[in-house]
Amino acid sequence: MTTSYAPARPTPARLLAATAHLAAVGVAGPIIATGIGAMLAFGVGLLPVVGIGLIVLVGLVYVLFGIGWAETARIDGLYGAGIGPLRPRPRSGPGFGGWLRGLWHQAIDGSMWRAIANLIVSSLTGLLLLFVIRLAIGSAIAAFAPLYATDGVVDIVGIEILAAWAPLIGGLLFVASLAGILGLAVLHGVIARAIIIPSREAQLAAAAREATQYAQTAQDQRAGAVRAADVERTRIERDLHDGVQPRLVSIGMTLGLAQQKIDTDPAKAKDLVAEAHTSTKAAITELRQLARGIHASVLDDRGLDAALSALASRSHVPVRLDVRIDGRCSRDAEAAVYFALAESLTNAAKHSRATECRVTVRRREDGTLWARVEDDGIGGAQVLPGGGLDGIVNRVTAAGGTIRLDSPQGGPTSLEVSVPCAS
């Protein structure tokens, strides 16, 4: 479904505001253009010094986006175009590569460059408007030349005329200047809407791209959910096979021995029953831990904050927990963040030789639930097919979120998760 951009009708107040905008842009435009040109020349000139040149050019992309955002917000607020401020292009995947692709997409974003083009046109129109305003002021003053001219000649923007003709010529120029100011204000709106507001064909193409992207995202989420379920099932099978099942077999054998000894050696049978009882409690504990790995009931009962506090208290590595979230997110979002942090803490305890973990959780203004866990271990964590981190990646993807792992050899390790609260 395409969006219909219906600009508001021009009014005297809107035309007056457009005139003020044009005059301001006429002054600011050349300054902005000079700054952009300087950054571009500086960045290109320092490209041989790769670090500095690239940093300047990356900064230029962000500056151009800021200018485009301000320009689209200005036009939208001035003319009621309904387009809203320019939106940043999202990160194209996790990690540095995803950020780099997102930066490239931002650099070639047509909407941003249309806004920049409109600023250039508006600057030129604004300079012309400033000249017309100067002409209007000069002609208005000249219209009263007979009252102050002493030599019979008056100057209007560099043109000398007889003072006797000044009231007529000044009045005509003043009226023409006012008409020119009004015309430039109207022209500014027409040109701005033509440049910034996409055509119907472009709207249809954008809607088609959004629909395709949405379908691809939904397909990726479904595939992630299937992979997450497969990984989780494999983990449950492995834990049952390697942990609970041997313990239950051992309990059965112990009770069998106790049954054989109950008549001939009651004391030994009693010891065997006690041993079986202890093993049974251990098996129950393992089953509870296994069930907690499938779903943490405390999430439903008390929310993510309490669930993470309980998780931190059970961790074998000391955890510094900083959770600041208002209200509840969806069950899938909270579960994705919870199990991502749980897997990270488990890895820190088992593999990374960490002595401390720091967990930070925030609910951001854009409606996402963001979490980060860091440890001071030896690093080297990898997402391997069928592994615990692979299951977390699939779970987060299925919830519509993103995940980023940074774990160089030698450490430290950090894991960032961002999931829409309404997923």
C-alpha positions in Angstrom: 0.0 0.0 0.0 1.5 3.3 -1.1 1.4 6.5 0.9 -0.4 9.5 -0.6 1.5 12.8 -0.1 -1.0 15.6 -0.1 0.6 18.9 0.8 -1.4 21.5 2.6 -2.8 24.5 0.7 -0.7 27.7 0.7 -1.8 30.3 3.2 -0.4 33.8 4.0 1.2 32.5 7.1 2.8 29.6 5.2 4.0 31.9 2.5 5.5 34.2 5.1 7.2 31.2 6.7 8.5 30.1 3.3 10.0 33.5 2.7 11.8 33.4 6.0 13.0 29.9 5.3 14.3 30.9 1.9 16.1 33.9 3.3 17.7 31.8 6.0 18.7 29.1 3.6 20.1 31.7 1.2 22.5 32.8 4.0 23.2 29.3 5.5 23.4 27.4 2.2 26.8 28.8 1.0 28.3 28.2 4.4 27.0 24.6 4.4 28.3 24.0 0.9 31.7 25.3 1.8 31.9 23.0 4.8 30.8 19.9 2.7 33.3 20.8 0.0 36.1 21.2 2.6 35.3 17.8 4.2 35.2 16.1 0.8 38.5 17.7 -0.3 40.1 16.9 3.0 38.9 13.3 3.0 39.9 12.6 -0.6 43.2 14.3 -0.2 44.0 12.2 2.8 43.0 8.9 1.3 46.6 7.8 1.0 46.6 8.2 4.8 43.9 5.5 4.8 42.8 5.9 8.4 42.3 9.7 8.5 40.9 10.0 5.0 38.3 7.2 5.5 37.3 8.6 8.9 36.6 12.0 7.3 34.6 10.5 4.5 32.6 8.4 6.9 31.9 11.5 8.9 30.8 13.2 5.7 28.2 10.6 5.1 26.8 11.2 8.6 26.9 15.0 8.0 25.1 14.6 4.7 22.4 12.5 6.4 22.0 15.1 9.1 21.6 17.8 6.4 19.1 15.6 4.5 17.2 14.9 7.7 17.0 18.7 8.6 15.9 19.5 5.0 13.1 16.9 4.8 11.9 17.9 8.3 11.9 21.6 7.1 9.9 20.9 4.0 7.5 18.6 5.8 6.9 21.1 8.6 6.6 24.0 6.2 4.3 22.5 3.5 2.7 19.7 5.4 4.0 17.2 2.8 3.4 14.2 5.0 6.8 12.7 4.2 8.4 13.0 7.6 12.1 13.5 8.3 14.6 11.4 6.4 15.0 8.0 8.0 18.5 6.4 8.4 19.2 3.2 6.5 19.2 0.2 9.0 22.3 -1.8 9.7 22.6 -4.6 7.1 23.4 -7.5 9.4 25.5 -7.9 12.5 29.1 -6.9 13.1 31.4 -4.5 11.3 30.4 -5.9 7.9 26.7 -5.1 8.5 27.5 -1.6 9.7 29.7 -1.0 6.6 27.0 -2.2 4.2 24.5 0.0 6.0 26.8 3.0 5.7 27.2 2.3 1.9 23.4 2.1 1.5 23.1 5.4 3.3 25.7 7.0 1.1 23.8 6.1 -2.1 20.3 6.7 -0.6 18.3 8.5 -3.2 16.1 10.2 -0.6 19.1 11.8 1.0 20.5 13.1 -2.2 17.2 14.5 -3.3 17.1 16.4 0.0 20.7 17.7 -0.7 19.6 18.7 -4.2 16.7 20.6 -2.8 18.9 22.4 -0.4 21.2 23.5 -3.3 18.2 24.8 -5.3 16.8 26.5 -2.2 20.1 28.2 -1.5 20.2 29.6 -5.0 16.6 30.7 -4.8 17.3 32.1 -1.4 20.2 34.2 -2.7 17.8 35.6 -5.4 15.2 36.3 -2.7 17.8 38.3 -0.7 18.5 40.4 -3.8 14.7 41.0 -4.3 14.3 41.9 -0.6 17.1 44.3 -0.9 15.4 45.7 -4.0 12.1 46.1 -2.2 13.7 47.9 0.7 15.7 50.2 -1.6 12.7 51.0 -3.8 10.5 51.7 -0.7 13.1 54.1 0.6 13.5 55.7 -2.9 9.8 56.3 -3.1 10.3 59.0 -0.5 13.3 60.5 -2.2 11.7 64.0 -2.7 11.7 64.3 1.1 15.5 63.8 1.6 17.2 64.0 -1.8 19.4 67.1 -2.0 21.0 66.8 -5.4 17.9 65.7 -7.4 19.2 62.1 -7.9 18.5 59.0 -5.9 20.1 55.5 -6.1 18.1 52.3 -6.3 20.3 49.2 -6.0 23.1 50.9 -7.9 20.9 52.6 -10.5 20.6 56.4 -10.3 17.2 58.0 -11.2 15.8 61.5 -10.9 14.3 62.2 -7.5 11.2 63.5 -9.2 10.6 60.1 -10.8 11.6 58.2 -7.7 8.1 57.9 -6.1 6.6 56.4 -9.3 9.6 54.1 -10.1 10.2 53.2 -6.5 6.5 52.4 -6.0 6.4 50.2 -9.1 9.6 48.4 -8.1 8.3 47.9 -4.6 5.1 46.3 -5.9 7.1 44.2 -8.4 9.5 43.2 -5.6 6.6 42.1 -3.4 5.3 40.0 -6.2 8.7 38.6 -6.8 9.0 37.6 -3.1 5.6 36.0 -3.2 6.5 34.2 -6.5 9.8 32.9 -5.1 8.0 31.6 -2.0 5.5 29.8 -4.1 8.2 28.5 -6.5 10.1 27.2 -3.5 7.2 25.1 -2.5 6.6 23.7 -6.0 10.3 22.9 -6.5 10.7 21.4 -3.1 7.7 19.1 -3.5 8.9 18.1 -7.0 12.3 17.2 -5.8 11.7 15.7 -2.4 8.4 14.0 -2.7 8.8 10.8 -4.8 6.7 10.2 -7.9 3.8 7.7 -7.9 6.0 5.3 -9.8 8.8 5.7 -7.2 6.2 5.2 -4.4 5.0 2.0 -6.1 8.6 0.7 -6.5 9.4 1.5 -2.9 6.3 -0.3 -1.7 7.3 -3.3 -3.8 10.8 -3.3 -2.3 9.4 -3.0 1.2 7.0 -5.9 0.6 9.8 -8.0 -0.8 12.0 -7.1 2.2 9.2 -7.9 4.6 8.6 -11.2 3.0 12.3 -12.1 3.1 12.5 -11.0 6.7 9.4 -13.2 7.6 11.0 -16.1 5.7 14.3 -15.6 7.6 12.4 -15.5 10.9 10.5 -18.7 10.1 13.8 -20.4 9.1 15.4 -19.2 12.3 12.6 -20.5 14.4 12.9 -23.9 12.7 16.7 -24.0 13.2 16.4 -22.8 16.8 13.9 -25.6 17.5 16.2 -28.2 15.9 19.2 -26.9 18.0 17.1 -26.9 21.1 15.8 -30.5 20.5 19.4 -31.7 19.9 20.5 -30.0 23.1 17.7 -31.6 25.1 18.4 -35.1 23.6 22.1 -34.6 24.4 21.5 -33.5 28.0 19.0 -36.4 28.6 21.4 -38.9 27.1 24.5 -37.7 28.8 23.1 -36.6 32.1 19.7 -37.7 33.4 19.5 -41.1 31.6 22.7 -42.5 33.0 21.8 -41.3 36.4 18.3 -43.0 36.2 20.0 -46.2 35.0 22.4 -46.0 38.0 19.4 -45.5 40.4 17.7 -48.5 39.0 20.8 -50.6 39.4 21.3 -49.4 43.0 17.7 -50.2 43.9 18.2 -53.6 42.3 21.2 -54.3 44.6 19.3 -53.0 47.6 16.4 -55.4 46.8 18.9 -58.3 46.7 20.5 -57.3 50.0 17.3 -56.5 51.9 17.0 -60.0 53.4 20.7 -60.9 53.8 22.2 -57.6 54.7 19.6 -55.0 55.7 22.1 -52.4 56.7 23.8 -52.5 53.3 20.4 -52.4 51.7 19.5 -49.3 53.7 22.7 -47.6 52.6 21.9 -48.4 48.9 18.4 -47.0 49.3 19.9 -43.8 50.8 22.3 -43.6 47.9 19.5 -44.1 45.4 17.5 -41.4 47.2 20.4 -38.9 46.9 20.8 -39.8 43.2 17.1 -39.3 42.6 17.2 -35.8 44.1 20.2 -35.0 41.9 18.3 -36.3 38.8 15.3 -34.1 39.8 17.7 -31.1 40.0 19.1 -31.9 36.5 15.6 -32.2 35.1 14.6 -28.8 36.6 17.7 -27.2 35.1 16.9 -28.8 31.8 13.3 -27.5 32.0 14.7 -24.1 32.9 16.7 -24.2 29.7 13.5 -24.8 27.7 11.5 -22.0 29.4 12.1 -19.9 32.5 8.8 -19.8 34.3 10.0 -16.8 36.3 9.8 -14.8 33.0 6.1 -15.2 32.9 5.6 -14.8 36.7 7.9 -11.8 37.5 9.4 -10.5 34.3 12.8 -10.2 32.7 14.4 -8.1 35.5 13.6 -10.8 38.2 14.6 -13.6 35.8 18.0 -12.1 35.1 18.6 -11.5 38.8 17.9 -15.2 39.5 20.1 -16.1 36.5 23.0 -14.0 37.9 22.6 -15.5 41.4 23.1 -19.0 39.9 26.1 -18.1 37.8 29.4 -19.6 38.7 31.1 -16.4 37.6 30.3 -13.1 39.5 27.9 -11.0 37.5 27.4 -7.2 37.7 23.8 -6.7 36.6 22.4 -3.4 35.3 18.8 -3.6 34.1 16.7 -0.6 33.3 13.5 -1.5 31.6 10.0 0.0 32.0 7.1 -2.3 31.6 7.0 -5.7 29.9 8.0 -6.7 26.3 6.5 -9.6 24.4 7.2 -13.1 25.6 9.3 -13.9 22.6 11.5 -10.8 23.0 12.1 -11.4 26.7 12.8 -15.1 26.1 15.3 -14.3 23.3 17.2 -11.9 25.5 17.1 -14.1 28.6 18.4 -17.2 26.8 21.1 -15.2 25.0 22.4 -13.9 28.3 22.0 -17.4 29.9 24.1 -19.0 27.1 26.7 -16.3 27.4 27.1 -16.7 31.2 27.3 -20.5 30.8 30.0 -20.1 28.2 31.9 -17.7 30.4 31.8 -20.2 33.3 32.7 -23.3 31.2 35.1 -22.1 28.5 36.4 -18.5 28.8 38.0 -18.6 32.3 36.3 -15.3 33.1 36.5 -13.9 36.6 33.7 -11.4 36.1 30.7 -10.7 33.8 28.9 -7.4 33.2 25.3 -7.6 31.9 23.5 -4.4 30.7 19.8 -4.4 29.6 17.9 -1.4 28.3 14.6 -0.7 26.7 15.4 1.9 24.0 13.3 4.7 22.7 12.9 3.1 19.3 10.9 0.2 21.0 13.7 -2.4 21.0 15.0 -4.4 23.9 18.8 -4.2 23.9 21.2 -6.3 26.0 24.9 -6.6 26.2 27.0 -9.1 28.2 30.8 -8.8 28.6 33.3 -11.1 30.3 37.0 -10.7 30.9 37.9 -14.2 29.7 40.2 -15.5 27.1 37.8 -15.0 24.1 37.7 -17.3 21.1 33.9 -17.9 21.2 32.5 -18.9 17.8 29.0 -19.6 16.4 29.3 -23.3 15.4 26.4 -25.2 13.7 24.4 -27.0 16.3 26.1 -25.2 19.2 24.6 -23.2 21.9 25.4 -19.8 20.3 23.9 -21.1 17.0 20.7 -21.8 18.8 20.7 -18.3 20.3 21.3 -16.7 16.9 18.4 -18.6 15.5 16.2 -17.7 18.4 17.0 -14.0 18.2 16.5 -14.0 14.4 13.1 -15.7 14.8 12.1 -12.9 17.2 13.0 -10.3 14.5 16.2 -9.2 16.3 19.9 -8.9 15.6 22.9 -10.3 17.4 26.6 -9.3 17.4 29.4 -11.4 18.9 32.9 -10.0 19.4 35.3 -12.5 20.9 38.9 -12.1 19.7 41.5 -14.6 20.8 42.8 -13.4 24.2 39.5 -11.7 25.0 37.4 -10.0 26.1 34.1 -11.4 24.8 31.0 -9.3 24.3 27.6 -10.3 23.0 25.0 -7.7 22.0 21.3 -8.5 21.3 18.6 -6.2 20.1 15.0 -7.5 19.7 11.8 -5.5 19.0 9.7 -5.4 22.1 6.6 -6.2 20.2 8.0 -9.2 18.4 
